[in-house]
């Protein structure tokens, strides 16, 4: 019900409605393709025959879900203060509902990716059927953990909302969304410990799965996927634990 309400409210006064959830990632993909694909030739490192436009789109649609869910779930409790303090429901459903709502928008973009893959001669193999559900599962786990922690923390410290906007800009370039992971691994400008720290980011494994689902590149290493899954699980457990610990203080503050 919360997801349906949020989607209805978000698009009720819009002429294009849900189309806006497609226009934004498509326009972002076009911009990044022009900057990194045309001006800076970011296609290097992807290999022959692989389409950079499809590479970017597969990353941008997943990033749009992550970014919008992270921003909206952070303010989920503060924006629903009256409802939370008057109705006895599990408070976790409010930040989780925002994550689920943005996932619905991500699903709306899957047909666009399929059409793009057909036009651009993308890859439809077993990787697509395995990588997409696995990437979605990991991203859901990661977002739920982050949303629980950040939504509760934002009630206590309203600066969290501003910090998240800054963190989103940093995270975008700290994951292989518009550039291949091989560029990070092959560069000699970063020490080994920095590369290890980079790959410890759970988003790296998630976006590698998103890319491999549509672009004909090799399956991500098992070590990278295990690192990503472990990081997502740790964040989920920490988010649930911190939410329970902060919940009494959150209710008093609201």
LUMMIZA-677235 format. One line per 2 residues: number of its first residue (from 1); their letters; for each residue x, y, z of N, C-alpha, C. Coordinates in pm, 1 decimal, always signed. Example, Ala and Ser with C-alpha at 12.3 -4.5 7.8 and 13.67 -1.06 7.14 Angstrom:
BEGIN
1> AS> +1319.0 -569.0 +780.0 +1230.0 -450.0 +780.0 +1320.0 -330.0 +780.0; +1285.0 -225.0 +708.0 +1367.0 -106.0 +714.0 +1290.0 +3.0 +787.0
END
This chain:
BEGIN
1> XX> +82.1 -120.8 +0.0 +0.0 +0.0 +0.0 +85.7 +126.1 +0.0; +196.1 +122.7 +76.6 +285.0 +239.1 +79.6 +349.5 +262.6 -56.5
3> XX> +389.3 +155.2 -121.5 +450.9 +167.8 -254.2 +351.2 +225.5 -354.0; +228.9 +173.6 -352.9 +127.1 +224.0 -444.7 +96.9 +370.4 -418.1
5> XX> +88.5 +406.9 -291.2 +59.4 +545.9 -256.6 +172.3 +638.0 -300.1; +297.9 +597.8 -273.0 +411.6 +681.9 -308.4 +420.8 +703.7 -459.2
7> XX> +397.9 +597.1 -536.3 +402.5 +609.9 -681.6 +289.6 +697.3 -733.8; +170.6 +682.2 -674.7 +56.1 +762.3 -718.2 +77.6 +909.9 -687.7
9> XX> +128.5 +939.6 -567.6 +152.9 +1078.5 -528.5 +263.4 +1140.2 -613.1; +365.8 +1060.9 -641.0 +480.9 +1112.7 -714.6 +444.6 +1154.1 -856.1
11> XX> +351.5 +1081.7 -919.0 +322.1 +1106.1 -1059.1 +181.2 +1158.1 -1085.2; +105.4 +1189.2 -980.4 -34.4 +1225.1 -1001.2 -51.8 +1355.8 -1077.4
13> XX> +39.5 +1450.8 -1061.0 +27.6 +1579.0 -1129.9 +116.1 +1587.0 -1253.8; +168.5 +1472.2 -1296.9 +259.1 +1469.4 -1410.8 +186.3 +1421.6 -1535.3
15> XX> +210.7 +1489.8 -1646.8 +148.6 +1451.6 -1773.3 +209.3 +1320.6 -1825.4; +339.9 +1308.9 -1815.8 +407.9 +1190.3 -1866.9 +406.8 +1074.0 -1767.8
17> XX> +383.5 +1101.7 -1640.4 +372.0 +996.1 -1540.7 +498.7 +913.0 -1527.9; +481.6 +778.1 -1537.7 +592.9 +687.2 -1516.2 +701.4 +700.3 -1622.5
19> XX> +669.9 +766.2 -1732.0 +770.3 +783.3 -1837.8 +890.9 +860.3 -1785.4; +867.6 +946.0 -1684.6 +978.4 +1022.3 -1628.1 +1082.7 +931.4 -1564.5
21> XX> +1039.5 +816.2 -1514.0 +1135.0 +722.3 -1453.5 +1226.6 +661.2 -1559.5; +1190.9 +676.8 -1687.3 +1274.3 +628.2 -1797.5 +1353.5 +740.6 -1862.5
23> XX> +1293.5 +859.6 -1866.4 +1358.5 +971.9 -1933.3 +1488.7 +1009.4 -1863.4; +1485.3 +1013.0 -1730.3 +1604.6 +1057.8 -1656.4 +1724.6 +966.4 -1678.2
25> XX> +1713.2 +833.7 -1657.8 +1831.9 +750.0 -1682.5 +1874.8 +748.8 -1828.3; +1778.8 +758.9 -1920.9 +1816.5 +762.3 -2062.0 +1894.0 +889.1 -2095.7
27> XX> +1849.3 +1001.9 -2041.9 +1920.6 +1127.5 -2069.2 +2057.9 +1127.4 -2002.8; +2065.8 +1072.4 -1880.0 +2196.3 +1061.7 -1813.7 +2289.3 +970.9 -1892.7
29> XX> +2235.0 +859.9 -1943.4 +2316.3 +768.7 -2022.3 +2370.7 +834.6 -2147.2; +2288.1 +918.1 -2212.7 +2332.4 +988.7 -2332.4 +2445.1 +1086.1 -2300.0
31> XX> +2431.4 +1156.3 -2188.0 +2534.5 +1253.5 -2148.4 +2666.5 +1183.7 -2118.8; +2660.5 +1076.6 -2039.6 +2784.0 +1006.7 -2002.9 +2846.6 +936.5 -2123.1
33> XX> +2763.0 +890.2 -2216.5 +2817.5 +831.0 -2337.9 +2894.8 +935.4 -2417.6; +2839.6 +1056.7 -2427.0 +2906.2 +1162.6 -2502.6 +3037.8 +1203.2 -2435.8
35> XX> +3033.8 +1217.6 -2302.9 +3153.7 +1263.7 -2231.2 +3260.8 +1155.1 -2229.0; +3224.9 +1036.1 -2181.6 +3324.0 +931.2 -2160.8 +3344.6 +843.4 -2284.7
37> XX> +3240.3 +829.5 -2366.9 +3253.5 +744.1 -2483.8 +3307.8 +815.6 -2604.8; +3267.9 +941.7 -2622.8 +3310.1 +1017.4 -2740.8 +3432.9 +1102.5 -2711.5
39> XX> +3424.1 +1185.1 -2608.2 +3533.3 +1279.2 -2581.0 +3656.1 +1210.4 -2521.8; +3633.6 +1118.4 -2425.3 +3746.5 +1055.6 -2356.4 +3766.5 +909.3 -2395.2
41> XX> +3689.4 +862.2 -2490.3 +3704.6 +724.8 -2540.5 +3707.9 +623.7 -2425.5; +3603.2 +625.9 -2343.7 +3594.8 +534.5 -2230.0 +3569.9 +391.2 -2269.2
43> XX> +3554.6 +364.7 -2398.6 +3530.8 +227.5 -2444.5 +3654.4 +140.5 -2429.2; +3771.0 +201.5 -2414.9 +3893.0 +124.3 -2399.9 +3884.2 +37.5 -2274.6
45> XX> +3919.0 -87.8 -2288.5 +3913.3 -179.7 -2176.0 +3790.9 -267.8 -2177.9; +3695.2 -238.9 -2267.9 +3575.3 -321.6 -2276.1 +3593.9 -438.5 -2372.4
47> XX> +3689.3 -429.3 -2460.4 +3711.7 -538.0 -2555.7 +3638.9 -513.6 -2686.6; +3672.7 -590.3 -2785.2 +3612.7 -574.2 -2917.3 +3469.8 -625.6 -2918.8
49> XX> +3385.1 -555.7 -2993.0 +3248.8 -601.9 -3014.3 +3151.9 -569.2 -2902.0; +3196.9 -507.1 -2797.9 +3108.7 -477.1 -2687.1 +3062.0 -331.7 -2696.7
51> XX> +2934.9 -311.3 -2673.5 +2874.4 -181.5 -2698.2 +2879.2 -94.1 -2573.7; +2942.0 +22.3 -2588.1 +2958.6 +110.1 -2472.5 +2827.0 +175.7 -2431.9
53> XX> +2738.8 +202.2 -2527.7 +2608.5 +261.0 -2493.9 +2529.9 +166.7 -2405.0; +2526.1 +40.9 -2439.6 +2454.7 -58.2 -2359.5 +2522.6 -77.5 -2224.6
55> XX> +2654.1 -70.2 -2223.6 +2730.1 -78.8 -2098.6 +2687.1 +31.4 -2001.4; +2676.6 +154.4 -2052.7 +2637.5 +267.0 -1968.5 +2492.4 +253.8 -1922.9
57> XX> +2402.4 +219.8 -2014.5 +2260.5 +209.7 -1980.1 +2236.0 +105.1 -1870.6; +2303.0 -8.8 -1881.4 +2284.2 -112.8 -1780.9 +2330.1 -66.5 -1643.7
59> XX> +2430.8 +20.0 -1640.2 +2476.2 +73.7 -1512.2 +2389.5 +187.9 -1462.4; +2345.3 +274.7 -1553.2 +2268.9 +392.9 -1514.0 +2132.4 +354.7 -1456.6
61> XX> +2063.4 +258.6 -1517.5 +1931.7 +219.5 -1467.0 +1942.8 +161.8 -1325.9; +2045.3 +80.6 -1301.4 +2065.6 +26.0 -1167.0 +2105.6 +136.1 -1069.5
63> XX> +2188.1 +229.8 -1115.3 +2229.6 +339.9 -1028.7 +2111.9 +429.9 -992.8; +2022.8 +452.2 -1088.5 +1906.1 +536.1 -1062.8 +1821.6 +478.4 -949.4
65> XX> +1806.2 +345.6 -949.5 +1734.0 +280.2 -840.1 +1808.6 +301.5 -708.1; +1939.2 +277.9 -708.1 +2017.2 +292.4 -585.2 +2013.0 +435.1 -533.1
67> XX> +2038.3 +531.4 -620.7 +2047.7 +671.2 -579.7 +1914.4 +725.9 -527.8; +1806.6 +703.4 -602.1 +1676.7 +756.0 -559.8 +1626.5 +686.0 -434.8
69> XX> +1649.1 +554.3 -424.2 +1606.0 +481.7 -305.1 +1683.3 +527.6 -182.7; +1812.0 +549.8 -198.5 +1894.4 +594.5 -86.2 +1850.9 +732.4 -38.8
71> XX> +1826.6 +823.4 -132.9 +1786.1 +958.5 -94.5 +1648.9 +963.3 -29.3; +1553.1 +890.9 -84.9 +1416.5 +896.3 -32.4 +1400.0 +816.6 +96.3
73> XX> +1469.9 +704.9 +109.3 +1457.1 +625.7 +232.3 +1521.8 +695.6 +350.9; +1621.4 +780.0 +325.2 +1685.0 +853.7 +434.5 +1585.6 +945.2 +504.7
75> XX> +1491.7 +1002.3 +431.0 +1392.3 +1093.1 +489.0 +1257.6 +1025.1 +511.8; +1254.0 +892.2 +503.0 +1126.5 +820.0 +512.5 +1058.7 +838.8 +647.4
77> XX> +1136.8 +840.0 +755.2 +1077.6 +853.6 +888.1 +1040.6 +998.7 +918.8; +1125.4 +1091.3 +883.2 +1096.6 +1231.8 +912.3 +977.3 +1282.3 +831.5
79> XX> +960.7 +1232.2 +709.6 +849.1 +1276.1 +626.1 +717.2 +1211.5 +665.1; +723.6 +1101.4 +740.2 +602.3 +1030.1 +780.9 +584.5 +1033.5 +932.4
81> XX> +632.5 +1140.6 +996.7 +633.1 +1146.9 +1143.1 +493.1 +1132.2 +1203.1; +394.4 +1201.0 +1146.2 +259.2 +1195.1 +1202.1 +199.5 +1055.5 +1190.0
83> XX> +219.6 +992.8 +1076.7 +166.2 +857.9 +1055.5 +234.9 +757.4 +1146.8; +366.0 +771.5 +1164.5 +442.4 +677.5 +1245.9 +401.4 +685.3 +1392.9
85> XX> +373.5 +804.7 +1441.4 +342.4 +822.9 +1583.2 +195.0 +800.3 +1616.0; +110.8 +779.0 +1517.4 -31.4 +759.2 +1544.7 -81.0 +618.8 +1511.6
87> XX> -5.0 +543.7 +1431.7 -48.7 +410.0 +1391.2 +56.8 +308.5 +1434.6; +11.2 +200.6 +1495.3 +101.4 +95.8 +1541.1 +131.8 -0.3 +1426.1
89> XX> +238.8 +27.0 +1356.1 +287.4 -61.1 +1249.8 +438.8 -70.7 +1265.0; +497.8 -176.2 +1213.1 +644.0 -183.9 +1215.9 +704.8 -65.2 +1141.5
91> XX> +787.2 +10.6 +1209.7 +840.9 +133.1 +1148.3 +936.5 +103.8 +1033.8; +988.9 -19.6 +1029.4 +1080.8 -54.5 +922.5 +1016.3 -45.9 +784.7
93> XX> +884.6 -60.6 +778.3 +819.9 -65.3 +647.4 +830.4 +67.8 +572.8; +852.9 +177.1 +644.4 +856.9 +307.1 +577.7 +984.3 +323.9 +493.4
95> XX> +1105.4 +302.1 +547.2 +1223.1 +309.7 +459.1 +1228.6 +195.4 +358.3; +1185.0 +75.2 +398.2 +1185.7 -37.1 +304.7 +1086.6 -12.5 +190.6
97> XX> +973.2 +51.3 +224.1 +874.6 +83.8 +121.7 +929.6 +177.1 +15.5; +1013.4 +271.4 +56.7 +1074.5 +362.2 -41.8 +1170.0 +286.7 -134.3
99> XX> +1242.7 +193.0 -77.7 +1332.2 +111.2 -159.1 +1253.5 +27.7 -259.6; +1143.7 -30.4 -213.5 +1059.6 -111.8 -302.4 +994.3 -26.0 -410.6
101> XX> +954.6 +95.6 -375.0 +892.9 +184.7 -472.8 +986.9 +220.6 -585.6; +1111.7 +247.3 -551.4 +1208.5 +278.9 -655.6 +1247.5 +154.9 -736.6
103> XX> +1234.7 +37.5 -674.6 +1257.4 -86.6 -748.9 +1152.2 -103.7 -857.3; +1028.6 -62.0 -829.0 +922.6 -68.7 -929.7 +959.1 +16.2 -1050.9
105> XX> +1022.6 +129.1 -1027.7 +1066.5 +213.4 -1138.7 +1180.8 +146.3 -1215.5; +1267.6 +77.3 -1143.6 +1375.7 +4.4 -1210.2 +1318.7 -104.8 -1301.0
107> XX> +1216.6 -175.5 -1253.1 +1153.4 -279.1 -1334.3 +1093.4 -221.5 -1462.2; +1041.8 -99.4 -1451.9 +984.8 -35.3 -1569.8 +1090.1 -10.1 -1676.8
109> XX> +1216.4 -4.0 -1636.5 +1323.1 +19.6 -1732.3 +1378.8 -105.9 -1796.4; +1343.8 -224.5 -1744.3 +1394.3 -349.5 -1800.4 +1356.1 -365.6 -1948.3
111> XX> +1228.3 -336.7 -1986.1 +1195.8 -346.2 -2129.4 +1280.9 -254.5 -2216.6; +1317.5 -138.1 -2164.4 +1404.0 -46.6 -2240.5 +1541.1 -110.1 -2261.6
113> XX> +1593.8 -175.1 -2158.1 +1723.2 -241.8 -2171.6 +1715.8 -357.1 -2270.9; +1603.0 -428.7 -2269.5 +1586.2 -539.1 -2363.9 +1583.6 -487.3 -2507.7
115> XX> +1508.2 -379.1 -2530.1 +1501.1 -319.8 -2663.5 +1638.7 -269.1 -2707.5; +1709.3 -203.3 -2613.5 +1843.5 -152.3 -2645.0 +1938.4 -266.4 -2678.1
117> XX> +1926.2 -376.7 -2603.6 +2013.5 -491.3 -2629.3 +1986.0 -552.6 -2766.0; +1858.8 -552.9 -2806.1 +1824.0 -606.3 -2939.0 +1879.6 -515.8 -3048.5
119> XX> +1859.5 -385.1 -3033.0 +1904.3 -289.8 -3135.0 +2056.8 -285.5 -3143.5; +2121.5 -290.7 -3027.6 +2266.9 -273.9 -3021.7 +2341.7 -406.5 -3019.5
121> XX> +2268.4 -514.6 -3047.9 +2330.6 -647.7 -3055.0 +2395.3 -685.6 -2922.3; +2317.6 -669.8 -2816.3 +2366.3 -705.7 -2683.9 +2365.8 -855.2 -2662.3
123> XX> +2385.8 -893.2 -2538.7 +2400.8 -1034.1 -2505.6 +2276.7 -1087.2 -2434.3; +2216.9 -1195.7 -2487.9 +2106.6 -1266.7 -2421.7 +2149.4 -1412.0 -2403.1
125> XX> +2210.7 -1440.4 -2292.6 +2258.5 -1574.8 -2263.8 +2215.0 -1613.6 -2123.5; +2267.8 -1724.4 -2073.9 +2238.9 -1767.3 -1937.6 +2284.3 -1662.3 -1837.5
127> XX> +2383.9 -1582.2 -1877.4 +2431.7 -1477.4 -1787.2 +2320.7 -1377.8 -1754.4; +2238.0 -1345.9 -1854.9 +2129.0 -1250.9 -1833.6 +2029.6 -1303.7 -1730.5
129> XX> +1993.6 -1430.4 -1742.0 +1893.7 -1490.5 -1653.4 +1946.0 -1509.4 -1511.5; +2076.9 -1522.3 -1497.3 +2135.2 -1543.0 -1365.1 +2181.2 -1411.2 -1302.9
131> XX> +2244.1 -1326.6 -1384.1 +2306.1 -1205.4 -1330.9 +2203.8 -1103.6 -1281.6; +2093.9 -1084.1 -1356.9 +1996.1 -982.9 -1316.8 +1931.5 -1016.0 -1182.2
133> XX> +1875.8 -1136.5 -1161.5 +1818.3 -1166.6 -1028.7 +1921.1 -1157.9 -915.6; +2044.2 -1202.0 -942.7 +2146.7 -1196.3 -839.2 +2183.2 -1052.4 -805.8
135> XX> +2197.1 -968.7 -908.4 +2228.6 -827.5 -886.1 +2116.3 -757.7 -811.9; +1991.3 -785.8 -849.7 +1875.5 -725.6 -782.4 +1869.5 -768.1 -637.2
137> XX> +1893.5 -896.5 -610.2 +1890.9 -945.7 -472.2 +1996.6 -876.5 -386.9; +2119.1 -868.7 -437.8 +2226.6 -804.0 -362.9 +2197.3 -656.1 -340.5
139> XX> +2144.3 -589.2 -443.4 +2115.7 -446.2 -428.9 +2001.2 -423.0 -331.4; +1901.8 -511.1 -332.0 +1792.1 -500.4 -236.2 +1844.6 -514.1 -93.5
141> XX> +1927.8 -614.5 -70.2 +1984.8 -637.6 +63.2 +2065.5 -516.1 +108.2; +2148.3 -463.9 +17.9 +2230.4 -347.3 +49.7 +2144.1 -225.8 +81.0
143> XX> +2044.0 -199.1 -2.3 +1959.5 -81.4 +17.0 +1874.9 -90.1 +142.8; +1824.9 -207.9 +174.9 +1745.0 -222.5 +297.1 +1830.7 -192.5 +419.5
145> XX> +1952.0 -247.1 +421.2 +2040.9 -219.3 +533.7 +2074.1 -71.9 +546.2; +2107.8 -8.5 +434.3 +2139.5 +134.7 +437.3 +2018.4 +218.9 +473.9
147> XX> +1901.2 +185.2 +420.2 +1781.4 +265.3 +446.2 +1740.4 +257.7 +592.6; +1751.8 +141.7 +654.1 +1716.4 +128.4 +795.5 +1808.3 +213.5 +882.1
149> XX> +1937.1 +204.3 +855.6 +2032.8 +280.0 +936.3 +2020.4 +430.4 +913.6; +2018.0 +472.3 +787.8 +2019.4 +615.2 +756.8 +1888.0 +684.1 +793.0
151> XX> +1775.3 +615.0 +776.3 +1646.8 +677.3 +810.9 +1637.1 +705.2 +959.3; +1686.4 +612.0 +1042.2 +1684.4 +633.9 +1187.1 +1785.6 +740.4 +1227.5
153> XX> +1904.3 +735.6 +1167.2 +2007.5 +833.0 +1201.8 +1967.4 +973.7 +1160.0; +1895.3 +985.6 +1050.4 +1854.4 +1117.3 +1002.1 +1756.5 +1186.1 +1096.2
155> XX> +1678.5 +1108.1 +1169.4 +1588.0 +1167.2 +1268.4 +1668.2 +1233.7 +1380.4; +1779.2 +1169.8 +1418.8 +1861.4 +1222.7 +1527.2 +1953.1 +1335.0 +1480.0
157> XX> +2000.0 +1325.1 +1356.5 +2091.5 +1426.0 +1302.3 +2047.5 +1459.2 +1159.8; +1984.4 +1571.5 +1140.0 +1930.0 +1607.6 +1008.6 +2038.4 +1636.8 +905.1
159> XX> +2164.2 +1645.3 +948.8 +2272.6 +1665.6 +852.4 +2295.2 +1543.1 +764.8; +2242.3 +1429.7 +807.7 +2261.4 +1306.5 +731.9 +2206.2 +1320.7 +591.2
161> XX> +2093.2 +1387.6 +578.1 +2031.0 +1405.9 +446.9 +2123.7 +1478.8 +352.1; +2191.2 +1581.9 +400.7 +2284.5 +1656.5 +316.2 +2409.4 +1573.7 +286.7
163> XX> +2453.9 +1497.9 +386.1 +2571.8 +1413.6 +366.0 +2546.5 +1309.1 +257.5; +2426.4 +1253.7 +253.4 +2393.9 +1150.0 +155.1 +2401.6 +1205.4 +13.7
165> XX> +2358.0 +1328.6 -4.9 +2366.6 +1388.5 -138.7 +2511.2 +1397.8 -185.0; +2601.8 +1429.2 -92.3 +2744.5 +1433.8 -125.0 +2798.8 +1293.3 -148.2
167> XX> +2759.2 +1199.6 -63.2 +2808.1 +1062.5 -74.4 +2765.3 +999.0 -206.4; +2646.1 +1033.7 -254.7 +2599.0 +977.4 -380.4 +2689.5 +1016.9 -497.0
169> XX> +2735.6 +1140.2 -496.4 +2824.8 +1185.2 -604.0 +2956.7 +1108.5 -600.3; +3006.1 +1083.8 -478.2 +3132.5 +1011.4 -463.3 +3115.7 +865.3 -503.8
171> XX> +3007.9 +803.1 -457.1 +2985.3 +661.4 -485.1 +2968.1 +634.8 -634.0; +2910.7 +730.8 -705.0 +2888.8 +710.8 -849.2 +3020.3 +684.6 -922.0
173> XX> +3124.1 +758.1 -883.2 +3252.5 +741.9 -951.3 +3342.2 +640.1 -882.3; +3295.9 +584.8 -770.2 +3371.8 +480.5 -700.4 +3318.5 +341.9 -732.0
175> XX> +3242.7 +329.7 -837.8 +3191.1 +200.9 -883.8 +3199.2 +198.9 -1036.1; +3216.5 +81.7 -1095.6 +3231.1 +73.2 -1242.4 +3097.2 +85.8 -1314.3
177> XX> +3045.2 +208.8 -1318.5 +2916.4 +234.3 -1381.4 +2935.0 +284.6 -1523.6; +3021.9 +382.9 -1541.2 +3046.0 +439.1 -1674.5 +3185.8 +406.7 -1725.7
179> XX> +3259.6 +327.9 -1650.9 +3391.4 +282.0 -1694.4 +3408.2 +137.0 -1650.9; +3485.2 +57.7 -1722.9 +3502.4 -82.5 -1687.8 +3594.7 -101.3 -1568.2
181> XX> +3571.9 -208.1 -1494.3 +3654.9 -240.3 -1378.3 +3799.7 -263.7 -1418.3; +3820.3 -309.8 -1540.0 +3956.6 -337.4 -1586.5 +4045.1 -213.6 -1584.2
183> XX> +3985.8 -95.6 -1602.7 +4064.6 +27.8 -1599.0 +4126.1 +49.2 -1460.6; +4051.8 +13.7 -1356.0 +4103.6 +28.3 -1219.9 +4211.0 -76.2 -1192.8
185> XX> +4186.0 -198.4 -1237.3 +4280.5 -307.4 -1211.0 +4412.3 -290.3 -1286.2; +4405.6 -230.6 -1404.5 +4525.3 -222.8 -1488.3 +4605.8 -95.0 -1468.4
187> XX> +4547.9 +4.8 -1404.6 +4620.5 +130.0 -1387.5 +4738.6 +113.1 -1292.2; +4846.6 +183.6 -1319.2 +4962.8 +181.2 -1230.5 +4969.0 +306.5 -1143.5
189> XX> +4860.4 +385.4 -1147.0 +4855.4 +508.3 -1068.0 +4794.5 +486.6 -930.3; +4744.2 +366.5 -904.6 +4686.8 +333.6 -774.7 +4766.7 +221.6 -710.9
191> XX> +4797.7 +231.2 -581.4 +4866.6 +120.3 -513.7 +4773.1 +1.1 -497.4; +4829.4 -113.1 -468.5 +4750.3 -235.5 -457.1 +4645.5 -226.2 -347.3
193> XX> +4681.1 -160.1 -236.2 +4585.0 -151.6 -126.3 +4463.3 -67.8 -165.8; +4483.3 +32.5 -250.5 +4371.5 +115.7 -295.9 +4279.9 +36.6 -388.2
195> XX> +4338.7 -48.7 -472.5 +4257.5 -132.1 -560.2 +4177.0 -233.9 -479.2; +4240.3 -290.0 -374.4 +4169.7 -384.4 -287.9 +4055.4 -315.3 -215.6
197> XX> +4079.5 -193.9 -167.3 +3975.3 -116.7 -100.1 +3862.1 -83.3 -196.4; +3897.3 -51.8 -318.6 +3797.0 -20.8 -421.0 +3704.3 -139.9 -443.7
199> XX> +3760.2 -258.3 -458.1 +3679.8 -376.5 -486.2 +3605.1 -427.1 -363.7; +3638.1 -375.2 -246.2 +3563.4 -410.8 -125.4 +3426.9 -342.3 -121.6
201> XX> +3408.4 -241.1 -206.0 +3279.4 -173.0 -216.8 +3176.4 -270.9 -273.8; +3066.9 -300.6 -201.2 +2966.7 -396.5 -252.3 +2907.6 -357.6 -386.6
203> XX> +2905.7 -228.6 -417.5 +2848.4 -183.2 -543.7 +2929.1 -231.9 -664.5; +3057.6 -257.9 -645.4 +3141.0 -301.1 -757.2 +3091.7 -434.5 -811.8
205> XX> +3069.7 -530.9 -723.6 +3018.2 -660.3 -767.6 +2879.1 -650.9 -827.2; +2794.8 -565.2 -768.2 +2657.8 -549.2 -817.6 +2656.7 -494.8 -959.0
207> XX> +2735.8 -391.4 -985.0 +2735.1 -331.7 -1119.0 +2807.5 -419.0 -1220.4; +2902.3 -497.9 -1175.9 +2963.2 -593.5 -1267.8 +2859.7 -695.6 -1314.1
209> XX> +2771.2 -737.3 -1225.2 +2663.1 -828.3 -1263.5 +2564.9 -760.4 -1358.8; +2534.1 -634.7 -1333.2 +2443.6 -561.4 -1421.4 +2502.1 -551.9 -1562.6
211> XX> +2630.7 -528.5 -1571.7 +2694.4 -516.6 -1703.5 +2700.3 -650.8 -1775.8; +2737.8 -754.5 -1701.5 +2756.0 -884.0 -1765.6 +2623.2 -940.3 -1815.8
213> XX> +2512.8 -893.7 -1758.1 +2381.8 -941.8 -1801.3 +2347.8 -896.1 -1942.4; +2399.3 -780.7 -1983.4 +2359.9 -723.0 -2112.3 +2474.8 -710.5 -2210.8
215> XX> +2596.6 -704.5 -2159.8 +2713.7 -684.8 -2246.4 +2796.0 -813.4 -2244.6; +2845.3 -853.2 -2357.9 +2916.0 -980.1 -2369.8 +3054.2 -979.9 -2309.7
217> XX> +3064.8 -964.7 -2177.5 +3194.0 -970.1 -2111.5 +3196.2 -1089.5 -2016.8; +3314.8 -1124.6 -1967.5 +3328.4 -1243.0 -1884.0 +3255.7 -1230.4 -1751.3
219> XX> +3221.7 -1346.8 -1694.0 +3154.6 -1351.4 -1564.8 +3247.4 -1297.3 -1456.9; +3197.0 -1214.9 -1364.1 +3282.4 -1158.2 -1258.9 +3349.3 -1267.8 -1176.1
221> XX> +3468.7 -1243.3 -1126.8 +3537.7 -1343.7 -1043.7 +3456.5 -1378.9 -919.2; +3466.5 -1503.6 -877.8 +3392.7 -1548.7 -759.0 +3432.2 -1468.9 -635.6
223> XX> +3559.7 -1432.7 -625.2 +3605.9 -1356.7 -508.7 +3537.6 -1220.8 -499.9; +3516.0 -1157.5 -615.8 +3448.9 -1027.7 -617.6 +3303.8 -1040.5 -574.4
225> XX> +3234.4 -1143.7 -622.4 +3094.1 -1164.7 -586.5 +3079.5 -1201.8 -439.3; +3170.6 -1282.5 -388.0 +3166.3 -1318.4 -246.0 +3189.0 -1195.4 -159.2
227> XX> +3283.1 -1111.9 -199.6 +3309.5 -987.4 -125.6 +3186.8 -897.6 -125.5; +3122.1 -884.6 -241.6 +3003.4 -801.0 -252.4 +2888.9 -856.1 -168.1
229> XX> +2864.3 -987.8 -177.1 +2755.8 -1049.3 -99.8 +2781.5 -1037.6 +49.2; +2905.3 -1057.1 +91.8 +2939.4 -1044.6 +233.6 +2918.3 -902.3 +282.6
231> XX> +2962.6 -805.0 +202.2 +2943.9 -664.9 +240.0 +2797.2 -627.4 +251.0; +2715.1 -673.7 +155.3 +2571.6 -644.5 +158.8 +2506.5 -704.9 +282.6
233> XX> +2543.7 -826.9 +315.8 +2485.7 -894.1 +431.9 +2525.4 -824.9 +561.9; +2651.2 -784.9 +571.2 +2697.5 -713.6 +691.0 +2621.9 -582.9 +708.1
235> XX> +2604.2 -509.3 +599.1 +2532.2 -382.1 +605.9 +2385.8 -404.3 +643.3; +2324.3 -510.7 +591.4 +2185.7 -541.4 +627.7 +2173.0 -570.2 +776.8
237> XX> +2261.1 -654.5 +830.4 +2255.3 -689.6 +972.5 +2282.8 -567.1 +1059.9; +2379.7 -486.1 +1018.1 +2409.4 -365.2 +1095.0 +2293.7 -266.9 +1088.6
239> XX> +2232.7 -252.4 +971.5 +2119.1 -160.7 +957.7 +2001.5 -202.5 +1044.4; +1968.9 -332.4 +1044.8 +1857.9 -382.1 +1126.5 +1887.6 -364.0 +1275.2
241> XX> +2011.1 -394.0 +1314.4 +2049.2 -380.3 +1456.1 +2044.3 -234.1 +1500.2; +2102.1 -145.1 +1420.5 +2104.8 -3.3 +1457.9 +1964.6 +56.7 +1459.6
243> XX> +1877.1 +12.0 +1369.2 +1740.4 +63.2 +1367.5 +1669.4 +27.7 +1497.6; +1685.9 -96.5 +1542.3 +1623.8 -139.2 +1668.4 +1679.0 -61.1 +1786.5
245> XX> +1807.8 -35.8 +1785.7 +1869.4 +37.4 +1895.7 +1824.2 +182.9 +1898.7; +1807.5 +242.9 +1782.4 +1772.4 +384.6 +1774.8 +1621.8 +408.9 +1778.0
247> XX> +1540.9 +305.6 +1761.5 +1396.9 +323.5 +1748.6 +1334.0 +397.9 +1866.6; +1366.0 +364.5 +1993.5 +1306.1 +441.5 +2104.0 +1339.1 +590.5 +2097.7
249> XX> +1464.3 +622.2 +2067.7 +1505.1 +762.0 +2057.7 +1439.1 +829.4 +1937.8; +1421.2 +755.6 +1829.4 +1356.2 +808.8 +1709.3 +1212.1 +847.7 +1739.9
251> XX> +1140.3 +760.7 +1810.6 +1000.2 +788.0 +1844.0 +987.8 +910.5 +1934.4; +1079.7 +924.5 +2027.0 +1077.8 +1042.8 +2113.8 +1103.9 +1170.3 +2034.1
253> XX> +1196.1 +1162.0 +1939.5 +1231.0 +1279.2 +1859.8 +1118.7 +1317.8 +1765.0; +1050.3 +1217.7 +1709.7 +938.8 +1245.4 +1619.1 +819.8 +1303.3 +1691.6
END
